[in-house]
Amino acid sequence: MKKSTLQLISNFCLLFGFLSIMGSIIMWYFLGGNMSVDWHDAALCAQRAYGERFGIFIGLWAPTFFILSNRFSYYADRLGREE
């Protein structure tokens, strides 16, 4: 692969990492993670739990994207030094 291609992939992975963080907060907010719940209402408890779990699921992608960004950047720099 070319250095420019690796650097582009690295930049996209970095962007996706930050978007994952923002997306997890947005999903948590809109899927009911922020609502106050009467703990005796099972449906509302389940909706809130779903919002929290889905937000966490999306948020867990961030470290993966950041690591991929770092690795692609490293290989791009290494390829640039070899040329």
C-alpha positions as CSV (number, residue, x, y, z in Angstrom):
1,M,0.0,0.0,0.0
2,K,1.1,3.6,-0.5
3,K,2.0,5.8,2.4
4,S,-0.8,8.2,1.5
5,T,-3.4,5.4,1.5
6,L,-2.3,4.2,4.9
7,Q,-2.4,7.8,6.3
8,L,-5.9,8.3,4.9
9,I,-7.1,5.1,6.6
10,S,-5.4,6.2,9.8
11,N,-7.2,9.6,9.7
12,F,-10.6,7.9,9.0
13,C,-10.0,5.5,11.9
14,L,-9.3,8.5,14.2
15,L,-12.4,10.2,13.0
16,F,-14.5,7.1,13.5
17,G,-13.1,6.8,17.1
18,F,-14.4,10.3,18.0
19,L,-17.7,9.7,16.2
20,S,-18.1,6.5,18.2
21,I,-17.8,8.4,21.4
22,M,-20.3,11.0,20.3
23,G,-22.6,8.4,18.9
24,S,-22.6,6.4,22.1
25,I,-23.7,9.6,24.0
26,I,-26.4,10.3,21.5
27,M,-27.7,6.8,21.5
28,W,-27.8,6.7,25.2
29,Y,-29.6,10.0,25.3
30,F,-32.2,9.2,22.7
31,L,-32.9,5.6,23.6
32,G,-33.8,6.5,27.2
33,G,-30.6,6.3,29.1
34,N,-31.2,9.7,30.6
35,M,-34.8,9.4,31.7
36,S,-35.9,9.1,35.3
37,V,-37.6,5.7,35.8
38,D,-40.1,4.5,38.2
39,W,-38.4,1.2,39.2
40,H,-41.7,-0.5,39.5
41,D,-42.4,-0.1,35.8
42,A,-40.6,-3.0,34.1
43,A,-41.1,-1.6,30.5
44,L,-39.4,1.7,31.4
45,C,-36.6,-0.1,33.2
46,A,-36.1,-2.3,30.2
47,Q,-36.0,0.7,27.8
48,R,-33.5,2.6,30.0
49,A,-31.3,-0.5,30.2
50,Y,-31.4,-1.0,26.5
51,G,-30.3,2.7,25.9
52,E,-27.5,2.3,28.4
53,R,-26.3,-1.0,26.9
54,F,-26.5,0.1,23.3
55,G,-24.6,3.3,24.1
56,I,-21.9,1.3,25.8
57,F,-21.7,-1.1,22.9
58,I,-21.1,1.8,20.4
59,G,-18.7,3.5,22.8
60,L,-16.6,0.3,23.0
61,W,-15.7,0.7,19.3
62,A,-13.7,3.9,20.1
63,P,-10.5,2.2,21.5
64,T,-10.5,-0.2,18.5
65,F,-10.6,2.7,16.0
66,F,-7.9,4.6,18.0
67,I,-5.6,1.6,18.0
68,L,-6.2,1.0,14.3
69,S,-5.4,4.7,13.6
70,N,-2.2,4.4,15.5
71,R,-1.1,1.2,13.7
72,F,-1.9,2.6,10.3
73,S,0.0,5.8,11.1
74,Y,2.9,3.8,12.3
75,Y,3.1,1.7,9.2
76,A,2.7,4.8,7.0
77,D,5.6,6.4,8.7
78,R,7.7,3.2,8.5
79,L,6.9,2.9,4.8
80,G,7.8,6.5,4.3
81,R,11.2,6.0,5.9
82,E,11.9,2.9,3.7
83,E,11.3,4.8,0.5
